Amino acid sequence: MRFNSVGAMALSAAAAFAKEMPKDEVRGAELYDSGAMMSRIMAAKKAHWEAETAAGLMDSSGWPKLGYAKCVNGFAEAIPGDPAHKFKCKNMDLYSFISHADLGAPTGEGSSAWGWTDPESGREFVANGAYEGTALLEITKEGKLVQLGFLTSYAPTGFYSIWHEIRSYKHYMLIGSELPGHGVQIFDMRKLLTVDPASPVTFDGKTALTGHFGDLPQGSSHNVVINEELGYGIAVGARPRSATPRGGMVFFDLTDPSNPKTLGVDPQDAYVHDAQCLVYHGPDTQYEGKDICYGYNEDTLTIYDVTFKNASKVISRTSYEGASYTHQGWVLDKNWQQYLLLDDEVDEEDLVGPAADGYPATYIWDISSLAAPKQTGIYKATNKGIDHNQYVIDGLSYQSNYGAGIRVYDVSSIPSDPTGNGVCEIAFFDIYPEDDDAEGGGIVQYSGTWASYAYFKSGYIFVNTIERGAFVVKMTKREACKPKTCSADNCLRAFRAESVPGRLKESQEFCGTFTKTFVADVSVLPSYVPSACQGNVISRASSACRCLPTPTP
């Protein structure tokens, strides 16, 4: 569907596309509830990674250790003159790098990562997922990565070994995996306090644990979620979907980490890919103080009241225009839960909705009513690629975007402008130079960084990559978003072309709806826009709309 002089019908359709929408039950049953979409995604990822392995790209043994490299004129040259070690950057310096091979994982295939700070000494530690298990590291006060040990896998390695997800509870790391029989390892990070870096320790994946949670149908999970305030964990995405809890939430008690016990399950919306669970504080006063989970459930944002673990309730299930695979998200402020950010992992690959141009889109939601969340806007990446995990800290969203590396967005404007027009990218470090010369600055593929951790008080940010290994970077400054300016590029010229009779009026009519109602679908743009506003089409069209003269009555 494209906008034309008929106008009203197309704009009406655009407004319909612009809103959050109910779950498509037929499509949901066929693609998501059945597990077909998840199987497709996992198969595509494995095929890509196996091709990288065959090409030698997963062999990290050839990557040398790297030290400090300052970001100068948009690049950090860790090894001057070597394009493989010339990293695109903005307001972010490189401090350290160690390969997976040097960390005890010769197969590579890095995945999740999480950090822990010892409250007494202030020392900062990281658990870093890889094919063989979990590497254990320290980041020194100078920003140098130091290997301290390696925790082996609980189950034999195999097809699903790359999928590790890691979260912390107090001084413990909880490590889940898609590996059958793996369960959730519970490892005490205080064991690292006395390790001599000159003699890294291999910790047995079974006997070195404080505890283990295995009450799952096949002993596998896709993710681990922690509510530290209330002392429990959740395993989500357990296989098979035919068994209770259908891939939904399995709650377990962590008050005694040596003996985690099942508290209840929630199969109501079936498969949960990821979630964030918090004691609720926000505008929906009927839920004040209750235990609320925001679930990212493949094709919906699903919000639960899990105050009673054996009798949890679904408050709402909401889908959105462009939904391909609702992957992960985070609330803007856990102390006032009014907005959240959501990423869709496959919309760029499927070229749908606001990501139809291949530039990642992050979806903004107003959750003032937990029963009726509203999608209010988006913001777009500056380069092509796939967005993955994001975490919001003090008004900044730290997002791991596969080949684009770690990207930092200032999202502090969202409460005053929930359309996303005030959001900007203030820093990044691109850890995957291999695709930098591609059109749009990147490639839509599953290479690069899986996860990052930015909660350290030192400001050091840990970045785990699939192929190479572990990076430490640090922002040099928090740059304020610059006011939007108008430049007479081809996109704006097309919107106000005087050589085309009626063009300016047509553009003004379109923009009047486009800027007031969130319209993200590339297909509803005027026919002259995609060719004139090539690249990040939605973002460029939005900028052009802001620069048009106000129509006269």
C-alpha positions in Angstrom: 0.0 0.0 0.0 1.4 3.4 -0.9 0.2 6.9 -0.3 -1.1 8.8 -3.3 -3.4 11.6 -4.2 -6.4 9.6 -3.1 -4.9 10.2 0.4 -7.6 9.5 3.0 -7.8 5.8 2.5 -4.0 5.4 2.6 -3.7 7.6 5.7 -6.4 5.7 7.5 -4.6 2.4 6.8 -1.4 4.0 8.0 -3.0 5.0 11.2 -4.2 1.4 11.7 -0.7 0.1 11.0 0.7 2.7 13.4 -0.8 1.2 16.6 -0.2 -1.7 18.9 -2.4 -4.5 17.9 -3.9 -7.7 19.3 -2.1 -11.0 18.9 -2.9 -12.6 15.6 -4.1 -15.9 17.0 -4.0 -17.8 13.6 -0.5 -16.6 12.7 0.6 -17.1 16.3 -0.6 -20.7 16.4 1.1 -21.5 13.1 4.5 -19.8 13.6 5.1 -19.1 17.2 3.1 -21.3 19.5 4.1 -24.3 17.4 7.8 -23.4 17.7 8.2 -23.1 14.0 9.7 -19.6 14.1 12.1 -20.4 16.8 13.3 -23.5 15.0 13.7 -21.5 11.8 15.8 -18.9 13.6 18.0 -21.4 15.4 18.6 -23.3 12.2 19.5 -20.1 10.4 21.9 -19.1 13.1 23.6 -22.5 13.3 24.0 -22.7 9.5 25.6 -19.2 9.6 27.9 -20.1 12.5 28.9 -23.5 10.9 29.8 -21.7 7.7 31.9 -19.3 9.7 33.6 -22.3 11.4 34.3 -23.9 8.0 35.8 -20.7 6.8 38.1 -20.6 9.9 36.3 -17.5 11.4 35.5 -19.2 14.7 39.2 -20.0 15.3 40.1 -17.2 17.6 43.6 -18.4 18.4 45.1 -16.0 15.8 43.7 -12.9 17.5 46.4 -11.3 19.7 45.7 -9.7 23.1 45.0 -6.0 22.7 45.6 -3.0 25.0 44.4 0.6 25.1 43.5 2.3 21.8 42.0 5.7 21.8 39.1 6.6 19.5 40.4 9.3 17.2 38.5 10.7 14.2 36.0 7.8 14.3 38.5 4.9 14.6 40.4 3.1 17.4 43.5 1.5 15.8 44.5 -1.2 18.1 47.3 -2.3 15.7 48.2 0.6 13.4 48.0 -0.3 9.7 46.0 -3.5 10.3 42.4 -3.1 9.0 41.3 -6.2 11.0 42.1 -4.2 14.2 40.8 -0.8 13.1 37.5 -0.4 14.9 34.9 2.3 14.1 33.9 4.2 17.2 32.4 7.3 18.7 33.0 8.6 22.2 34.4 5.2 23.3 37.9 3.9 23.7 39.2 0.3 23.7 41.0 -0.9 26.9 41.5 -4.6 26.5 40.8 -7.7 24.4 41.4 -11.4 25.0 40.4 -14.2 22.5 38.1 -17.0 23.3 41.0 -19.5 22.8 43.1 -17.7 25.4 40.1 -17.8 27.8 39.8 -21.6 27.6 37.2 -21.9 24.9 39.0 -22.9 21.7 35.8 -23.5 19.8 34.7 -19.9 20.4 31.1 -19.2 19.9 30.7 -16.6 22.5 27.3 -15.8 23.9 25.9 -14.1 27.1 27.9 -12.3 29.8 27.2 -10.7 33.1 29.2 -9.0 35.8 29.6 -8.9 39.6 31.4 -6.4 41.8 32.8 -7.4 45.2 31.2 -5.0 47.6 34.2 -5.0 50.0 37.1 -4.5 47.6 35.3 -3.0 44.6 37.0 -5.5 42.3 35.0 -6.2 39.1 34.5 -9.7 37.7 32.8 -11.1 34.6 31.2 -14.5 33.7 31.5 -14.9 29.9 29.6 -17.6 28.0 31.2 -19.7 25.3 30.8 -23.1 23.6 32.8 -25.1 26.2 31.3 -23.3 29.3 31.9 -20.0 31.1 35.1 -18.0 31.2 35.7 -16.2 34.5 37.6 -12.9 34.3 38.5 -9.8 36.2 38.7 -6.2 34.9 41.5 -4.4 36.7 41.4 -0.8 37.7 43.3 0.0 34.6 40.7 -1.7 32.4 42.8 -4.8 31.6 41.1 -8.2 31.3 42.7 -10.9 33.4 41.8 -14.6 33.1 41.1 -16.2 36.4 39.4 -19.5 35.5 36.9 -21.4 33.5 33.7 -23.2 34.6 33.0 -26.2 32.4 29.6 -27.1 31.0 27.2 -29.1 33.2 26.1 -31.3 30.3 28.2 -32.7 27.3 28.7 -30.1 24.6 26.8 -30.4 21.4 24.5 -28.7 18.9 23.1 -26.2 21.5 26.3 -25.4 23.3 26.6 -21.8 22.0 23.3 -20.9 23.8 24.3 -19.8 27.3 22.5 -17.1 29.2 23.9 -15.7 32.4 22.5 -13.5 35.2 23.6 -12.7 38.7 22.0 -13.1 42.1 23.9 -11.4 44.9 27.4 -12.9 44.5 26.3 -15.9 42.5 26.2 -16.4 38.7 23.3 -18.4 37.3 24.1 -20.0 34.0 21.4 -21.6 31.8 21.7 -23.2 28.4 19.7 -24.8 25.6 21.8 -27.9 26.1 19.6 -30.8 27.2 20.4 -31.8 30.8 22.3 -28.6 31.6 19.8 -27.0 33.9 20.9 -23.8 35.7 24.3 -23.7 37.3 24.7 -21.6 40.4 28.4 -20.6 40.9 29.8 -18.5 43.7 31.9 -15.7 42.2 33.7 -15.2 45.6 35.8 -18.2 44.6 37.6 -15.8 42.3 38.8 -13.5 45.0 41.7 -15.8 46.0 42.7 -17.0 42.5 46.3 -16.2 41.4 46.0 -14.9 37.8 49.3 -16.7 37.1 47.5 -20.0 37.7 43.9 -19.8 36.3 41.6 -22.4 37.8 39.4 -24.8 35.9 36.2 -25.2 37.9 34.3 -28.5 37.4 30.8 -27.7 36.0 29.2 -30.0 38.6 31.3 -30.3 41.7 32.4 -26.6 41.9 28.8 -25.3 42.1 27.0 -24.0 45.1 23.7 -25.3 43.7 21.9 -26.5 40.5 18.4 -26.2 39.3 17.2 -28.9 37.0 13.4 -29.1 37.4 12.9 -28.6 33.6 11.3 -31.0 31.1 14.6 -31.7 29.3 16.9 -29.8 31.6 17.3 -26.9 29.1 16.2 -23.3 29.0 16.7 -20.4 26.7 17.1 -17.7 29.4 17.4 -17.1 33.1 15.6 -14.2 34.7 16.3 -12.9 38.2 14.3 -10.8 40.7 17.0 -10.1 43.3 14.8 -8.0 45.4 12.4 -10.9 46.0 14.9 -13.7 46.0 13.9 -15.9 43.1 14.9 -16.9 39.6 12.9 -18.0 36.5 14.0 -20.4 33.7 12.2 -19.5 30.5 12.0 -21.1 27.0 12.3 -24.7 28.2 11.9 -27.4 25.6 9.7 -29.2 24.5 6.7 -26.9 24.1 4.4 -29.9 24.3 5.3 -30.3 28.0 4.3 -28.1 30.9 5.0 -25.2 31.1 5.0 -25.0 27.3 8.2 -23.0 27.2 6.7 -20.5 29.8 8.1 -19.4 33.1 9.4 -21.8 35.7 9.9 -20.0 39.1 12.5 -21.2 41.6 13.5 -20.0 45.0 16.9 -18.6 45.6 16.8 -17.9 49.3 19.0 -20.9 49.7 21.1 -21.1 46.5 22.4 -24.5 47.5 18.9 -25.9 47.3 16.8 -24.1 44.7 13.2 -25.3 44.7 10.4 -24.9 42.2 7.8 -22.3 43.3 5.4 -22.6 40.4 5.0 -22.4 36.6 3.1 -20.2 34.2 2.2 -21.8 30.8 -0.6 -19.3 30.0 1.1 -17.5 27.1 3.3 -20.5 26.4 6.9 -19.7 25.3 8.7 -16.8 26.9 12.0 -15.8 25.2 13.1 -13.3 27.8 11.6 -11.2 30.6 12.3 -8.6 33.2 10.6 -9.0 36.6 10.3 -6.2 39.1 8.4 -5.0 42.1 6.0 -2.5 40.5 6.2 1.2 41.1 4.5 3.3 38.5 1.3 5.1 37.3 -0.9 2.0 37.4 -1.7 2.2 41.1 -3.7 -1.0 41.4 -0.4 -2.9 40.9 1.7 -0.9 43.3 4.1 -3.2 45.2 3.1 -6.3 43.2 5.5 -8.6 41.4 5.3 -7.8 37.7 7.0 -9.5 34.8 7.4 -8.0 31.3 7.6 -10.9 29.0 9.0 -10.9 25.5 7.1 -13.7 24.0 8.0 -14.1 20.3 5.1 -12.1 18.8 3.8 -10.2 21.9 4.7 -8.0 24.8 3.0 -10.0 27.6 2.7 -8.5 31.1 2.1 -10.8 34.1 1.2 -10.4 37.7 3.4 -13.1 39.3 2.9 -12.1 42.9 1.7 -15.6 43.6 4.0 -18.0 41.8 1.6 -20.9 41.8 -1.3 -18.7 40.6 0.2 -16.0 38.3 -2.0 -14.0 35.9 -1.6 -12.6 32.5 -2.5 -8.9 32.6 -2.2 -8.2 28.9 -0.8 -9.6 25.6 -0.1 -7.0 22.9 1.5 -7.3 19.5 2.7 -4.6 17.1 3.1 -3.7 13.5 6.3 -5.3 12.2 6.4 -8.1 14.8 8.7 -10.9 13.6 10.3 -12.1 16.8 9.8 -10.2 20.0 13.1 -10.8 21.6 14.0 -8.7 24.6 13.4 -5.4 26.3 13.9 -3.3 29.4 12.0 -0.7 31.4 13.2 2.9 31.1 13.2 3.4 34.9 12.5 0.5 37.4 11.5 3.0 40.0 8.8 4.5 37.8 7.7 1.9 35.3 5.9 4.0 32.7 7.9 3.2 29.5 9.9 0.3 28.2 12.0 -0.4 25.2 11.6 -3.6 23.0 13.7 -5.1 20.3 12.7 -7.5 17.6 15.5 -9.7 16.5 14.1 -10.8 13.1 12.3 -7.7 11.6 15.5 -6.6 9.9 16.0 -10.1 8.4 12.4 -10.4 7.3 12.4 -6.7 6.1 9.1 -5.9 7.7 7.6 -2.9 9.5 9.9 0.0 10.5 12.9 -2.3 9.9 12.0 -3.0 6.3 15.0 -0.9 5.2 17.4 -3.2 7.1 18.1 -0.6 9.8 17.3 -1.9 13.3 14.3 -0.3 15.0 13.7 -0.2 18.8 10.1 0.0 19.8 8.9 2.4 22.6 6.0 1.4 24.8 3.9 3.4 27.2 3.0 1.0 30.0 1.0 3.5 32.1 -1.8 0.9 31.9 -0.4 -2.6 32.3 -3.6 -3.9 30.9 -3.5 -1.7 27.8 0.1 -0.8 26.8 0.5 1.6 23.9 3.3 1.6 21.4 4.2 5.3 21.0 7.2 5.4 18.7 10.5 4.0 17.6 14.1 5.0 17.1 16.3 3.7 14.4 19.9 2.6 14.3 22.4 4.5 12.1 23.7 1.4 10.3 22.3 -1.8 9.0 22.4 -4.8 11.2 20.4 -6.8 13.8 19.6 -5.4 17.3 19.9 -7.9 20.2 20.1 -7.3 24.0 19.6 -3.9 25.6 19.8 -2.6 29.2 18.8 0.9 30.4 21.0 2.6 33.0 20.5 6.2 34.0 18.7 7.3 30.8 21.1 5.5 28.5 20.3 2.3 26.6 23.3 0.0 26.0 22.4 -2.3 23.1 24.4 -5.2 21.7 23.8 -5.1 17.9 25.7 -8.1 16.5 28.0 -6.8 13.8 27.5 -3.1 14.8 28.9 -3.8 18.3 27.9 -1.9 21.4 25.7 1.1 20.7 24.7 3.6 23.4 21.5 5.7 23.0 20.4 8.6 25.1 16.7 7.7 25.8 16.2 10.3 28.6 13.9 12.3 26.4 11.2 9.6 26.1 9.1 10.6 29.0 8.7 14.1 27.5 8.6 12.8 23.9 7.5 9.2 23.6 7.7 9.2 19.8 11.4 8.7 20.0 12.2 11.9 18.0 14.5 13.1 20.8 16.5 9.9 21.1 20.0 9.9 19.6 23.1 7.6 19.5 25.8 9.1 21.6 28.5 6.5 21.6 29.5 3.1 20.0 32.3 0.7 19.5 32.0 -1.5 16.4 33.8 -4.8 17.3 33.3 -6.3 13.8 35.3 -4.5 11.1 34.5 -7.2 8.6 31.3 -5.6 7.4 32.1 -2.0 7.8 32.4 -1.3 4.0 29.0 -2.9 3.2 26.2 -0.6 2.0 24.5 0.9 5.0 27.6 0.3 7.2 26.8 -3.3 8.1 25.2 -6.6 7.1 22.0 -8.2 8.5 23.6 -11.4 9.8 24.3 -13.1 13.1 28.0 -12.1 13.5 29.6 -9.9 16.0 28.5 -9.2 19.6 25.9 -11.2 21.5 25.9 -9.4 24.8 27.4 -6.6 26.8 27.5 -5.6 30.5 27.6 -1.9 31.4 26.7 -1.8 35.1 30.2 -1.4 36.5 30.8 1.8 38.6 34.2 2.1 37.0 32.5 2.8 33.6 34.1 -0.1 31.9 31.8 -2.0 29.6 32.4 -5.7 28.9 31.5 -6.9 25.4 31.4 -10.6 24.4 31.6 -11.5 20.8 30.7 -14.7 18.9 33.8 -15.1 16.9 36.8 -13.2 18.4 36.5 -13.0 22.2 36.0 -10.5 25.0 36.5 -6.7 24.8 36.6 -4.0 27.4 35.6 -0.5 26.3 34.7 2.8 28.1 32.8 5.9 27.1 34.9 9.1 27.1 32.0 11.4 27.6 28.2 11.6 27.7 27.4 13.8 24.8 24.0 15.6 24.7 21.7 15.0 21.8 22.0 17.8 19.3 18.9 19.7 18.2 17.4 18.4 14.9 18.6 20.5 11.9 17.4 20.7 8.3 19.7 19.9 5.4 18.6 20.2 1.8 19.4 16.7 0.8 17.6 14.7 -1.9 15.0 13.4 0.6 13.9 16.8 1.6 14.0 18.1 -2.0 11.6 15.3 -3.0 9.2 16.2 -0.3 9.0 19.8 -1.4 9.8 19.5 -5.2 8.4 22.6 -6.9 8.7 21.0 -10.3 6.0 18.5 -9.4 2.6 20.2 -9.2 0.9 19.7 -5.8 4.0 17.8 -4.3 4.5 20.2 -1.4 0.8 20.0 -0.4 0.8 16.2 -0.8 3.8 15.9 1.4 2.3 18.3 4.0 -0.9 16.2 4.1 1.1 13.0 4.6 3.4 14.4 7.2 0.5 15.8 9.2 -0.5 12.3 10.0 3.0 10.8 9.9 4.3 13.0 12.6 1.2 12.9 14.9 0.4 9.2 14.6 3.3 6.8 14.8 3.6 5.4 11.3 6.5 3.0 10.8 5.6 0.8 7.9 7.8 1.6 4.9 5.1 0.5 2.5 2.7 3.3 3.5 5.2 6.1 2.6 4.5 8.2 -0.5 5.7 6.6 -3.7 8.5 9.1 -4.2 10.0 8.6 -0.8 11.9 5.3 -0.9 14.0 6.3 -3.9 14.7 9.8 -2.7 15.3 8.8 1.0 17.5 5.8 0.4 19.1 4.0 3.4 17.4 4.6 6.7 14.1 5.5 5.0 11.8 6.0 8.1 14.3 8.2 9.9 15.1 10.3 6.8 11.4 10.7 6.0 10.7 11.8 9.6 13.5 14.4 9.3 12.1 15.7 6.0 8.6 16.0 7.5 10.0 18.2 10.4 11.6 20.5 7.9 8.6 21.2 5.7 7.0 24.7 6.0 3.7 24.8 8.0 0.8 24.5 5.6 -1.3 27.7 5.2 -5.1 27.4 5.9 
